[in-house]
Amino acid sequence: MSTRRPLSIGLVYETFETYSPRPGDPLDAHVEFEPESTVEALEAAITSLGHRPVRLGSPFDLLSRLGDRPSLAVDAALNIAEGFGSRNREAWAPNLLEMAGVPVLGSDALTLSLTLDKAWANRWAAAGDLPVAPQTTIASASEAETALLPASFPLFVKPRWEGTSKGIRRSSRVTSREALVAEVARIQADYAQPALVEVFLPGAEYTVTVVGHAPPRALPVLQRAIERESGIGLHALEGPAAGEPTGTLEHRPLEVLEPVLEAELAALACAAFTLFECRDFARVDFRLDATGSPFFLEINPLPTFAVDGTFAILAELEGVALADMLARCIRGGLQRLGLEEGAVSRQASP
């Protein structure tokens, strides 16, 4: 029988109820936060490993705790907090945990900030020989009136540093200069940031979850449904925040994923994971052009662990419980940190 001491694993998170809506917030302002069920799923995964989950709350709760005492009384922490308002928001919790000397499961603050800013991430991806669609950033409607465009229309317009499809509507696909100006104005007004304007890729869309380290491993590729009329992913258009009830939009038939393409997507996803120095888990999105060639869209080192999200779908495909799937990710992170079973963890202050 093992005599190891169970580890205390802190959870830093935000639920839909953590922050009150602010005047002028768009409908999808809180879409990146999690339901209570996600926190419970992570607690179940940690408990299944024989460890003790400790709710640390939001980054603001973390800041308050650190102001009161020098220790958080945890051996490691898992951060799923998104923050709000700036392109450094995903780095709030990892920076505070680093200052407190607490090892963190998942990617560090620099990786989170770099990947959240899509313009910087795409430049980094292109420099690393990942295929990236032609694009530019436009800061204002007046700039959009005369800006040199990356290609002919149609183009796609989205916020420069948001995730979870925030800011994407049917109007995001623009076919004229007038529509471009209006869309950039909307992004600036609603999200207070520049717009990323890129070539609209008409092909199928895929997401690849990557886990582990040295080397990372790609899980089965998942295809995303695309609305028939606009060619935009249903995950972006459906739901109250996007103005459409779930399940109301007609989507294109899903395409057959050929083994050669699946292998290419998996290899590209692992290459992106390594390029951005991600840790333990991330999700990488791709879209095909008119010839069927894949292009890097974005990488998310802070993916959702929601009970209806990508990890849950992968767990169902594998025939295992979500808690088991998440436990593997957590165990891998603990092994990377040298806190795996049998390791002597640091004595935390009460």
TIBAZA-393228 format. One record per residue (C-alpha): y, x, z negated; residue number from 1. Coordinates in steps of 0.1 Angstrom, whole numbers. Layout:
! residues N
Y,X,Z,NUM
...
***
This chain:
! residues 350
0,0,0,1
35,13,9,2
57,22,-20,3
89,25,1,4
120,8,-12,5
131,-21,10,6
164,-13,28,7
195,-34,24,8
207,-42,59,9
243,-56,61,10
252,-82,87,11
288,-83,100,12
294,-114,120,13
317,-143,129,14
307,-179,133,15
325,-206,152,16
341,-216,118,17
353,-181,108,18
388,-183,123,19
411,-213,126,20
424,-221,161,21
458,-207,168,22
486,-225,186,23
483,-219,224,24
447,-207,223,25
427,-216,254,26
396,-239,250,27
372,-209,251,28
391,-187,226,29
361,-188,201,30
332,-190,226,31
321,-154,218,32
314,-162,182,33
280,-173,169,34
265,-204,154,35
250,-201,119,36
216,-202,135,37
221,-167,150,38
228,-152,116,39
198,-169,102,40
176,-156,131,41
188,-120,123,42
181,-125,86,43
146,-137,94,44
140,-106,116,45
152,-83,89,46
131,-100,63,47
100,-98,85,48
103,-60,84,49
103,-61,46,50
140,-54,42,51
168,-73,26,52
196,-89,47,53
231,-88,31,54
258,-110,46,55
290,-89,48,56
310,-115,67,57
337,-108,93,58
356,-76,99,59
384,-90,77,60
358,-96,49,61
346,-60,55,62
382,-47,52,63
387,-66,20,64
354,-53,5,65
363,-17,13,66
397,-22,-3,67
381,-33,-36,68
354,-6,-39,69
342,26,-22,70
307,13,-13,71
292,-16,6,72
259,-13,-12,73
239,-13,20,74
217,13,37,75
227,3,72,76
245,-25,90,77
240,-46,121,78
273,-57,137,79
277,-87,160,80
314,-94,153,81
336,-97,183,82
371,-98,168,83
399,-113,188,84
432,-105,206,85
428,-69,217,86
406,-47,239,87
397,-28,207,88
385,-59,189,89
348,-52,192,90
354,-18,175,91
369,-32,143,92
337,-35,124,93
320,-2,136,94
351,18,127,95
353,3,92,96
315,9,87,97
319,45,99,98
348,50,74,99
325,36,47,100
297,60,57,101
273,32,66,102
250,39,95,103
253,12,122,104
226,-4,144,105
238,-8,179,106
265,10,199,107
295,27,183,108
332,18,185,109
340,39,215,110
312,25,237,111
322,-11,226,112
359,-6,235,113
352,12,268,114
327,-14,280,115
349,-44,270,116
377,-32,292,117
362,-41,326,118
386,-20,346,119
378,12,327,120
341,4,325,121
339,-1,363,122
357,32,369,123
333,49,346,124
303,32,363,125
316,43,397,126
320,78,385,127
284,77,374,128
272,66,408,129
265,30,399,130
274,5,427,131
307,-12,419,132
325,-38,441,133
360,-29,453,134
386,-41,428,135
421,-37,413,136
440,-48,383,137
471,-70,385,138
493,-75,354,139
516,-104,365,140
521,-132,389,141
551,-114,405,142
529,-83,410,143
502,-105,426,144
527,-117,452,145
528,-82,469,146
499,-63,454,147
476,-43,477,148
443,-62,476,149
409,-45,474,150
395,-65,503,151
401,-97,523,152
396,-131,506,153
376,-145,489,154
383,-126,458,155
373,-132,422,156
398,-131,393,157
390,-127,356,158
405,-114,324,159
404,-76,322,160
390,-74,286,161
370,-105,277,162
333,-113,275,163
310,-143,275,164
326,-155,308,165
359,-162,290,166
386,-172,314,167
363,-180,343,168
368,-214,360,169
362,-227,395,170
397,-215,403,171
386,-179,396,172
373,-177,432,173
405,-175,453,174
408,-177,490,175
446,-172,495,176
475,-152,482,177
490,-184,467,178
458,-191,448,179
456,-155,436,180
492,-157,422,181
484,-189,403,182
452,-175,389,183
468,-142,377,184
495,-163,361,185
469,-184,343,186
451,-153,330,187
483,-138,317,188
495,-170,301,189
462,-179,284,190
448,-145,275,191
478,-122,274,192
463,-94,295,193
460,-82,331,194
436,-98,355,195
408,-79,372,196
406,-88,409,197
375,-79,427,198
355,-87,459,199
336,-120,455,200
299,-112,458,201
281,-142,473,202
245,-133,464,203
222,-140,434,204
231,-129,399,205
208,-111,374,206
209,-99,339,207
189,-71,324,208
184,-65,287,209
178,-29,277,210
165,-19,243,211
155,13,225,212
165,49,229,213
153,82,242,214
145,67,267,215
158,31,269,216
135,4,282,217
145,-25,305,218
130,-59,296,219
121,-84,324,220
150,-92,347,221
164,-127,344,222
181,-146,372,223
212,-167,365,224
217,-201,381,225
247,-203,404,226
267,-235,411,227
262,-246,447,228
298,-254,456,229
317,-225,440,230
291,-198,440,231
300,-191,403,232
274,-188,376,233
266,-220,357,234
268,-201,324,235
305,-196,331,236
313,-231,343,237
294,-254,321,238
302,-264,285,239
332,-281,269,240
353,-249,268,241
350,-247,306,242
357,-283,311,243
322,-294,323,244
295,-311,303,245
263,-290,302,246
238,-299,329,247
262,-317,352,248
266,-291,379,249
244,-287,409,250
230,-252,414,251
215,-233,442,252
177,-228,443,253
167,-197,425,254
156,-169,448,255
123,-150,446,256
128,-117,428,257
109,-91,448,258
93,-63,429,259
113,-37,447,260
146,-53,437,261
134,-59,401,262
126,-22,398,263
160,-12,412,264
178,-35,388,265
158,-22,358,266
166,14,369,267
203,7,373,268
204,-11,340,269
188,19,322,270
212,42,340,271
242,22,328,272
229,21,293,273
226,59,293,274
259,64,311,275
279,44,285,276
258,60,256,277
247,26,243,278
223,24,214,279
194,1,205,280
203,-29,227,281
226,-40,255,282
227,-64,284,283
237,-54,320,284
248,-79,346,285
244,-75,384,286
252,-95,415,287
240,-91,451,288
263,-88,481,289
257,-106,514,290
231,-80,524,291
211,-83,492,292
223,-50,476,293
230,-51,439,294
264,-43,423,295
272,-36,387,296
293,-64,371,297
294,-54,335,298
275,-41,305,299
276,-58,271,300
264,-36,242,301
272,-65,219,302
250,-92,234,303
243,-125,217,304
211,-130,196,305
215,-168,197,306
184,-189,195,307
191,-202,230,308
203,-168,244,309
187,-141,265,310
166,-126,237,311
152,-161,230,312
143,-166,266,313
126,-132,268,314
107,-139,236,315
95,-172,250,316
83,-155,282,317
64,-130,261,318
50,-157,239,319
64,-143,206,320
89,-157,181,321
125,-148,184,322
124,-132,149,323
96,-108,162,324
117,-99,193,325
148,-91,172,326
127,-73,146,327
116,-48,173,328
153,-41,182,329
161,-36,145,330
131,-14,138,331
140,8,168,332
176,12,155,333
163,21,120,334
140,47,135,335
169,62,155,336
189,64,122,337
160,80,104,338
155,50,82,339
122,39,96,340
92,30,74,341
84,59,50,342
118,74,52,343
138,79,20,344
170,60,23,345
202,67,5,346
208,52,-29,347
235,27,-25,348
258,19,-54,349
256,-17,-68,350
***
